[in-house]
Amino acid sequence: MVKVPITLVCACAFLAVLAACHQRRPVITEKEVAFLRTAEPGLSNSCLEKAQYSGISSINQLPVDKCFEMEAVRTWKGVWQTGLENSDFCPTSTPDCGASQFHGTYWLSLSHDMDNFVGFPPPTQGGRYVVEFVGRRTARPGHHGHEGLWDFQVVVDRFVGIHRIP
């Protein structure tokens, strides 16, 4: 018979109890996670897990490119319209880039890693700008921008040009 020191037995028992006490408990149900997966296509598993165990608000403030599948980096050109709770982007490849095209397709945001507007004047609220930038778009349509009203979010990594439309 092998004798095990009582301190080793106690230490193992203590660690087992401690591990059991620190089990993560979900704050949203599997059904709610399934709904999120359907409602927000492209949402990463790591963000789904964070939402499940820490609540939806835990991912609301994360940059979109930290939670959503993104397309490859490319150069974008188009018209950017800013405003109160508004950041519409209309790529010039869109047949009609007029006011009727705005609101609902592309929400433009700045990368959390970029130095905002280095070499360019910052835009003013309510302005329209011709822009060229290097950036990424969410890979799948979802609910982006203010109150989730835009289908895609385009993240600017670096501006190449920005000019106000008079």
Secondary structure by P-SEA (a helix, b strand, c coil): cccccaaaaaaaaaaaaaaaaacccccccaaaaaaaaaacccccaaaaaaaaccccccccccccccccccccbbbbbbbbbbccccbbbbbccccccccccccccbbbbcccccccccccccccccccccbbbbbccccccccccccccccbbbbbcccccccccc
